[in-house]
Amino acid sequence: MSGTLYGIGVGPGDPELLTLKALRLIEQAEVVAYPCLPGAESFARSVVAAVIPAEAREIAIEVPMTSAREPAQAAYDAGAARIGAELEAERDVVCLCEGDPLFYGSFMYLHARLASRFEVVVVPGVTSLTACAAAAGRPLVARNEALTVLPGPLSDEEMRRRLEGAETVAIMKVGRHLPRLRALLAGEGLADKAVYVERATLGVERVCPLGAAPDEAPYFSMVLVTKGADPWL
């Protein structure tokens, strides 16, 4: 016998977007785990802080943000070991993940380390992609259209290659890459088709044409490109 690991998507930031299943599991949690930057508050935890039981044990998985993979992998190894110990003691563990656990979600790294040994249940959450589309009032796809999701750190050459032939494009992980991406999209004749969204669903949400976007974008920002129509019609 062992506990069950629940990977729970807490959504893009607005607590009211939490699913009923996620809310029930968090309110009943014995152990709550979550990723965070070293020495910083966990964004995923902050979304649901009001409903975490006072008596629940907490496991903070400090994941450094570096280009090298080894430090993050070591952090997930250590976090998986702590979670595994709780599961072996027959205690369920609720692991919080911003957005959806399996859409650019940190939970996938814990899933890879623990799913072969323990029962794992994934509870999907509202993604930043759909939250940004809702904030911008932009349908993502219709009928036989296709959606392409691209990470902002891709090289200019690779970004151009993937933009070619794409219909609707969501560029995520924008952050410090925004000036470069804006110039690239302008060069491809797509700047007028692009919408910039930052901190969707949060109190400081911002939506504007890409040309009016700031030079410094936060981590929680995205560019939506709709080739087939003016995004402001």
N, C-alpha and C positions, 0 to 999 in steps of 0.2 A: 504494500500500500504506500502511496505517496500523495502529496498535494498536487493541485492543478495550477498550472501557470496560465494566467489570463493576460494576453496582450491587448490593451485597451486603447483605442484611438479617442483622444479627448477633443478632437476638432481643432479649428484654426485659432481659437482664443476666446470666443464668446461662450461662457458657460451654458447658455441656454441652447446651444447647439449640441450638447452632450446627448447621446442616445439614452433611452430609458434603461436598456440593458447595462450600459456602461455605468450609469448612475447607481443602479441596484448593486452591482458588483463592488463598486468603490465604497459604498455605504456599509457593506458587509465585510470589508477587507480585514484580514488579520495582519497581512504584510503588504506594504506598498513599496514598489521599486520605481525608479525613474532616472533618466539621464540628466546630466547637468554639466556645465563647464566647471572646471576646478575652482572652488571657492565662490561660485555664483549660485543664485537661486534657479531652480528648475522651472522653465516655462510651463512644461506639461503639468507639473505639480501645482503651479499658481492658478491654473485654470479651474482645478477641482479642489482647491485647498479647503473650501468651506464644507465639503462633504466627506473628507477623510476622517475616519474615526480617531478620536483622541488617543485611544489605547493601541492603535495600529503601530507595528514596528515599521520603520522606514529604511530603505536601502537606496542611498544616493550613489549613482554610478557616474563618477567624474570622468568625462571624456574630453581630452584635450583637442582643440581645433588646430590641427597642423596638417601640412600637405603630406607628411610622412604617414604611412598607414600603421606602422608598428605601435606607436603610443596608444592609439585608439583601440587596436586589436587587443593589447594588453589590458586596457581598461574593461573591455567587454569580457575577456577571460576572467578577470577578477570578479566582475559583477555576476557573471553566470555561476561562478563557484559559490558566491554568497546566496544567490537565489536557489541554487541546487541544494544547499544545506537546509534551507527552509522547507523545500519540497520533500526532501528525504525524511524530515521530521513530521511529515503528514500535514503541513500547513499550506494552504493555498496562498499564492502570491499574485497580486495584481500589479502589472507593469504598465505604467502610463507612457503614452507616446503622443506627442503633438500631431495633429492631423490624423492620418490613417497609419496603422502600424506597418503596413506592407507597401506604402507608397512613399518612397524615399524616407521610410521610417527607421529609426534606430532600433526598434524592436526586432527587425529581421536578423540582426546580428546575434541577439540572444536566442532567437528561435533556432538558428542554425546550430547553436551550441547545446541546446537543451531538448529539442523536440524528439531526438532519438531515445531519450531516457525517461521523459516524463510526458504526461498528458498536457497538451497545449491547446488553448482555445483562443482564437483571434476574434476580437470584437471590433468591427470596422468603425471608422469615424469619418466625419465630414472632412474632405481634403481641402488644402489651401487652393487647389486648382478650381474646384467648384465654388469655393467661397469668393475667390477673386472674380470669377465669371458673374456671380450674383451681384457683387458690389458694382461691377462695371455695367451690369445689365446687358451682357453680351452672351447670346447663345453660343455654345461651343461648337456643336455639330448638328446637322440635320440631314435627314434622308440618307444618302450614300456618301456623305462627306467623311473625311478622316481627320483625326486629331493627332498632332505631333507634339510631344513633350520633350523639351530640350533643356539640359542644364547650362546655365550661363557660363561656367568656366571653359566650355568647349573652345577650341581655337577658332579664329576667324575662318580659316579654310574649311574646317569641319562644319562650322555653323552654316556657311554658305551652301555647302554640299547638301546638308539636310533640309535647308529651307527650300531648295529647288524642288518643285513639284508638290510641296506641302500645301495644305488648304488652310486650316486653322492651326496656329502654333502658339504654344504656351512656353515661355522661357522662364525657368525657375532658377533659384539660387543666384539672383541678379547681383545684389550687394554692390561691391566695389567695381563690378564689371559693367555697370550701367553706361558710363560714357562711351566705352568701346562698343557696346551693343547698339547704342543709339546711332553711332556713326556707321556701323555695319548695316543696320536696317535702312538708314538713309541712302547708303550707297546702292542698296538693292531695290530702292524705290518703294520701300514698305513703311517708312516712318509715318505716313499719313494714315496707315491702316492699323497702327499700334496704339494700345492703351496701356498705361502704367498704373499698377495698383500696389499700394503698400499697406501693411498691417490690416488686412481685410478682417472685418467683424470686430475689431478693437475700437476703442473710443477715439483713437487718433487716425482712423482709416483715411486714406487719401486715394482718389481716383482722378486721373487727368490724361490728356493726350500725351504721348511719349515726348513730344517736343517741349512740353511744359514741366517735365519731370526734373527733380533735383539732380545735381551731379553726384551727390552722395546718397546712395540708397541703403536702407536698412536690410538686414538679413531677410526679414519677412517682406519681400517684394517680388513682383512678377510683371512680365510684359506679355500681353495677349495680342496676337497678330491675326487679323482676319483678312485674308487676301481678297475674298470675293465681294466684299461690300465695305462701304464707309462705316467704321465702327460707331460713328456718332449719328447715323441716320436711324 
